[in-house]
Each structure stands twice: as C-alpha cells, then as structure tokens.
Amino acid sequence: MTVKTRILEAASELIAHSPDADISTRAVGEAAGVTAPTLYHHFGDKEGLLAAVVDFGWTAFLERSGPPQRSSTSTSPTTSVPAGTTTSSSRARTRTSTG
C-alpha cells in the first residue's frame, strides 16, 4: 500500500467515526503514521486532502458497484401507460378524424 493510500484510508476512517465529519490533519498524520510534511506533500492542504478523500471514496464505490446496468429491452413511452387509458395523442387523432 502506498503512503498516499494509507493517508486516504486513515482520513476516511476518521471522517466515518467523527460525529461532525471534521478531522484535523494532525490526527490523519498520526493515524497514517506520517509526518505533516508528508501529508502536505501529497495533498497540499486540508482542503486538498478532503477532496482526495471524496475522490477515493467515490472510486471505491464505483469499483464495488460495477458499471450501470442497462435494460436489454427497449421501452417506448406508451408501454408504461395502463391498459384502457387514453393518451393525449390518441384523443387528438380521434378528434381530428371525427371532427
């Protein structure tokens, strides 16, 4: 595991267990076993770290859930209309042909 991943995992864990989701870079550094300069080298500042944590979590979520599934059958807009229901386009055709 890379140092960067270790920091991201430590920050994610601290956020998950924080009552207000506010964490300190000092706590993240201690949890990841790195010094402040190492953390700042990888993320620049606390905002950069938090943005990276969001990206890290989103990527992990997408990897677990896989690609979105598409329906194999095509659905036309009228297939979801209950039987016996008259749509506005069929009423318009009826008025035109009888009127």
C-alpha positions in Angstrom: 0.0 0.0 0.0 1.3 3.4 -0.9 1.8 6.2 1.6 -0.9 8.2 -0.2 -3.4 5.4 0.0 -2.5 4.9 3.7 -3.3 8.6 4.3 -6.5 8.4 2.4 -7.7 5.3 4.3 -6.8 6.9 7.6 -8.6 10.1 6.8 -11.7 8.2 5.5 -11.8 6.1 8.7 -11.5 9.2 10.9 -14.3 11.0 9.0 -16.5 8.0 9.2 -16.2 7.9 13.0 -16.3 11.7 13.6 -19.6 13.0 14.9 -19.3 16.1 12.8 -17.1 14.8 10.0 -14.4 17.4 11.0 -10.9 16.0 11.2 -7.5 17.5 11.8 -4.5 16.9 9.5 -2.6 16.1 12.7 -5.0 13.3 13.6 -4.8 12.0 10.0 -1.0 12.1 10.1 -0.9 10.2 13.4 -3.4 7.6 12.2 -1.5 7.0 8.9 1.9 7.1 10.6 3.2 10.0 8.6 4.6 13.5 9.4 2.8 16.7 8.5 5.2 17.5 5.7 4.5 14.1 4.1 0.7 14.8 4.2 1.1 18.3 2.8 3.5 17.0 0.1 0.8 14.6 -1.2 -2.3 16.9 -0.8 -1.2 20.5 -0.4 -3.6 21.4 2.4 -6.6 20.1 4.4 -9.0 21.0 1.5 -6.8 19.1 -0.9 -6.9 16.1 1.4 -10.6 16.2 1.8 -11.2 16.5 -1.9 -8.9 13.5 -2.4 -10.9 11.5 0.2 -14.1 12.2 -1.7 -12.5 11.0 -4.9 -11.0 8.0 -3.2 -14.4 7.0 -1.7 -16.3 7.6 -4.9 -13.8 5.5 -6.9 -14.1 2.7 -4.3 -17.9 2.9 -4.5 -17.8 2.6 -8.3 -15.4 -0.3 -8.2 -17.7 -2.2 -5.8 -20.9 -1.5 -7.6 -19.7 -2.0 -11.2 -20.9 -0.3 -14.3 -24.6 0.8 -14.5 -26.8 -1.9 -16.0 -28.9 -1.1 -19.0 -32.2 -2.8 -19.8 -31.9 -5.2 -22.7 -35.4 -4.4 -23.9 -36.4 -1.1 -25.4 -39.2 0.7 -23.6 -41.4 3.1 -25.5 -43.1 5.9 -23.7 -46.5 4.2 -24.2 -45.6 0.8 -22.8 -45.9 2.2 -19.2 -49.5 3.5 -19.8 -52.1 1.3 -18.2 -54.5 -0.6 -20.5 -57.7 1.4 -21.2 -56.0 4.7 -20.6 -56.3 7.3 -23.4 -53.3 9.3 -24.1 -53.4 12.9 -25.3 -52.1 11.9 -28.8 -54.8 9.3 -29.3 -57.5 11.8 -28.2 -56.2 14.3 -30.7 -56.3 11.8 -33.5 -59.8 10.9 -32.6 -61.0 14.5 -32.6 -59.3 15.1 -36.0 -60.8 12.1 -37.7 -64.3 12.7 -36.4 -64.3 16.4 -36.4 
